[in-house]
Structures are given as C-alpha cells and as structure tokens.
Amino acid sequence: MKFIRSEPAAFGLFLLLALAMALIPSDYLFDAVLTPFLAVSLAALGLNILAGYAGQVSLGSAAFMAIGAFSTYDLLYYIPGLPLLIAFAGAGLITAAVALVFGLPGLRLKGFYLAISTLAAQFFVQWVFTNFPWFSGGDSSGVVNAPPIAIGGILIGSPLRRYLLSLLIVAVLSGFALLLTRSRVGQSFLAIRDNELAARVLGVNVLKTKLIACAVSGFYIGIAGALWAYLYVRLIEPAGYDLNFSFEILFVVIIGGLASVRGAFLGAAFMVVLPLALSRAGAAIFGDTFDSGLVDISEQIILGVLIILFLRLEPQGLSALISRLGLKKKQSHPLPSGVSHEFN
Amino acid sequence: MDWSFFAGVVIAGLLAGVMYSLVAIGFVLIYKTSGVFNFAQGAMVLFAALTFVSLHEEGVPFWGAFAITLAAMIVLGILIERLVLRPLINQPPITLFMATLGLSYIIQGAAQMLWGTQVHQLDLGIADVPLPLNNILISQFDLFCAAVAGGVVAALSLLFRYTNLGLAFRAAAGDSFAALNTGLRLPFIWAAVWSVAGFIALVGGLLWGARTGVQFSLSLVVLKSLPVLVVGGFDSIAGAIVGGLLIGLTETLAEIYVGPLVGGGIDQWIAYVIALIFLLVKPNGLFGQRSVERV
C-alpha cells in the first residue's frame, strides 16, 4: 500500500483500474454506476477546490451543474456544427462566469456568506431554466432529450463509449487539479483557508485568490453537469438539480476528505454504494418492512451522523483513513488545529 | 390602482413576514451566544411540529403535548451541546456550519423515522377567515400569528433583561472568553440557548404547521429565514423582526405586481436577491453589530 501515498501514484492506479473496468461487459455497470460516479466525482472535485482548499462553502453546486448542462445544450443548439468537446469547455467557462457573479457578494466577506449567495444561485437558476423555454431550445415542456453526440464522426452511442468519454474528461481535469493544488495558486488557497490575515501578510491577494478558486470550481462543476446531462441521464431538464443534490455533493466532499483530490472520488464511490448497501442490509435484517422510504430516511440519518463524525474525528475523510492503511503518512494538507486558528 | 387592495396586500405581506421572523429569531439566539450558523433550525421546526401533532393525534391534550414536546426539545438541545458543539469547540465557523448541515439531516430523519412521513393537519382552533376592516381584508389567523410572535419576543426580552440566565446569555454573546473567565459555564449556556431555540422552533412549527400542514417541507422554512437574517443582521433580534417584515412585504408585493410579467414564481428567489444586494451594500444588515470583515 506504500506507493499509493502520493496522489500522483494513486491517480495512476485509479486510471488503470478505471480502464480495466471497461473490460467488464456490463451495460448496467457503465450506465447506472460508473458514469454517474465519474460525474459526481468531478462535481465534488470542483467543490473541493473551493470548499476544501480555499475554505469557502458553496451550497449551489447542483445549480452550477444545471448551468453546465443547459449551456452545452444551448451551445450545440444555437451554434450548429460546434465540436462537442469545445461545447463542454464553453459550458465550463459559462458556468465559471455565472459562479463568479453569484460568488462575488459572498466572497468579498469573511466567513460563511458564500453559502447564502450560492443558495441564491440555487433558487434563481432553477427558476430561470424552468420559466424561460429559450434555454431548452424553445421547448416549453422543460424536459428535452439530449441529442445524440459524436466526436470526430465517432458516435458516442453505447454505454461503454459514454463511460470512456467521461473517464477521459475526468482524468484530464483531475490531472490538472493535482497540478493546480500543488502550484503556488493552490498553496495560496490553503493559506486563505487557514488564516486570511496571515495569507494577506504573506502577500496573497485574498479576494483575487478566492475568485480564482470560485471560477475554477465553477468550471469543473459546469463540465460535471454537462457529463451528467449528456452521458448519464441524457435529459436536459432543470428538475433534478435541486438543493438536495447540492447538499449531496458537499457531503461527498466532507466524507471523502476536504482538500484532497482523491477524496472526491472516494466520497462519490461511498455515496453510490451507501444506498445499495443500506437497502440490502435493511432487507436482510428487517425483511419486507424495510421499504424504499425507510431506506431514504435511514440514509439521511447515517449521512448526518457520518458528517458530524468525520468533521469531529477525521476532517480529511476517507482519503486520510485509506492513507492510514499504510504506515504513518506525512499529511500533505492538514487542516488547522483548533489552537492555531484565529478565534473570531 | 386599487388602494384598498394594495393595502390588503401590504398587510398580508407584513403578516407573512412575521412567520419568517419567528424562525429567524431562533437562529439569531444561537448565532449570538455561540457563534454557530445553525442550519438545523428548520429541522428543529419540523421535529417539534411533528412530535406535537403526533402526540396530539394520539389523544394527548394540547398543553400536555406542548409540555412533552418542549421537554423533548430541551433534551435535544442538551444532546446537541454534548455530542456536536463541545467536541467541535474552537473549530473554524465553517466546520460548525457543515456540522449543523449534518445535524439537520439527522433531526429530519429521526423525526420521520419516529412519526412517519404522512402529512398531518394541525388545527389550533383559530379560524382562517378574512376579517374585513374598511374594505381591507385581513386574515384572522395571520393576526393571531403576529400576536404570538409579539408575545415570544416580549418574553425573550424579559428573559434577557431580568433573569440570571438572560444575563449569562448576554455575557456569552458579548465576549465568550470574558464570560468564561468570570466563571460562567459556557457548555451550560449553550445547552440552555439551544433549548430556548427549541422552544421557538416549537412555536414556529405550530404556526407554520397550522398554515401549511405538518410535513417534511416545514424543514425548508430555514431557507426562507436566511435572507431575513442577512437583511436584519445575524446577531440582532430586532433585525430578525424588521428583516422578516421587509422580506415578507417585498415577496408578496413582487409576486403580485411583478410576478405576472415574468411567469410567476419569483417568490422562490426574490428574497435571496434582496439578500445579495444587502451583502454587497450593507453586509452587517440593518441592525447587525458584529463587524463583518471585507477582504
């Protein structure tokens, strides 16, 4: 286990595993498990850059995913012939711009105000997409099937191809995130999270750095939304991107590990497995009385308990727990201990 | 323009705002004394209302059910202090905020696990008939809510001003280190203040529950009260009231006069737009004292 201690090595191992998965001949696995897992991982990675590294909690991730989904649709609809990957990138940029608009009022202030300004995004964005058919290409029903997509003439039509495309995009963006978090900018994210005043004394432009984190985060989450809409649900509709989804992405980050790239993947995997495991375990122990409603409720309680336990005992989440499987590990981005943190 | 209709809309908006204030006050209490941005306030409203209405349906008389639910809220307050706040003491505010998100999931889940997920009707015995006053229609139920909210605020001010507990609350709010130095036990104060917030959640839950039915969506009233807090200031009870009135008023006016132009439903977000404007222009809110640092 020693060599997965460094994130790049773990990243390589993850890629190998993910590619090996492609050999399994199961459409269900790709369509219902792996592709949504990758999309959620990417969204969580985006949120982790903002919340875990820069310490700014956003509650609007699902809304930003919706912006990514609708922007992709609109770019492809209103600019015929636009290559798919360019549309994905464009959707990421549009989402980053919108994230900045909603982030600015909250990021100018110290503390949790971003949570409120991103809640504004959550409610406003869903309303806009529901009320203005222009965004759905003039369709007023609010639900549009995602048109077939192709890259360079190759139709992305099978579950395996959808999985491989999302894997490609997620791999590239994760690699970039690893570089970013190790760069000077990434280090200034951590400096701001740990102590804004000290960061400023060290010469970090606090507002500018927060805005960079917000824009990068928006870019990632927007592309995650595009993957979710085009490669997983294959529908363009505002309904799925509700507040609960935003919370779930935040929970993925907390459980997987704040300020850790692989934490996003571990947390997303956990969130995919938890409901399945719960319904199996519940059915085995309580029999038929354990219906889907009860699964939902117990999942809520277990998630809540896990959030509090992880925040109390292991803020670096599953990521740190896995590192412990090896010997003592020098933690790369330890969260501040209570004492060193400024009290206010 | 029909002025008596307009006046009716204004009054209805203000009275709706009172309902937001009621939830916001519980939030302010906790923020003031322990610095925690308590997202679980809405879940506490749901838990209290669901417990009360289920007991009442089992045949427990009104005040009996009220007392048992209040006791449950106090136990909940003590448990939260023990299991969540104390272990997380001195952590950054953002960590505490995320912990209250987890807490709200636990409380919501527990409430539904205990009492089921069906919608309950709650009848407080106040008829919801419009009361005509100079051609202006005013809902009797809204007036009752406003009176109850007024009573709660008055009781809170008395508690804060004339009791030792209130003095301790104010000391902890003013400077928690100094309070600790004079021998006040902060853990006790926190448990007490969460219990008082539980009481307010119970009152709010009964009024909201009587209006909308007791169901899961009650826990979402916290989302309505957040903009109220931004407008009024997170640490001011007066701010929570004025903020609530302002938000209630704008929401109702906007939905009636602007809504039809853009397809309706703007009451879903108009409060948040007002909050965003306040964050940009006056981040302390109207009455906030604790200084908000800009970067």
Interface residues (C-beta under 8 A of the other chain):
Chain A: G55 Q56 V57 F102 L104 P105 G106 L107 R108 L109 K110 G111 F112 Y113 A115 I116 S117 L119 A120 F123 F124 Q126 W127 T130 N131 F132 E196 R200 V206 L207 K210 L243 F247 L250 F251 I254 G293 L294 I297 S298 Q300 I301 L303 G304 V305 L306 I307 I308 L311 R312 P315 P336 G338 V339 H341 F343 N344
Chain B: F37 L83 V84 P87 L88 I89 N90 Q91 P92 P93 I94 T95 F97 M98 A99 L101 G102 L103 S104 Y105 I106 I107 Q108 G109 A110 Q112 M113 T117 L223 L226 P227 V230 V262 G263 G264 G265 I266 Q268 W269 Y272 V273 A275 L276 L279 L280 P283 V292 E293 R294 V295
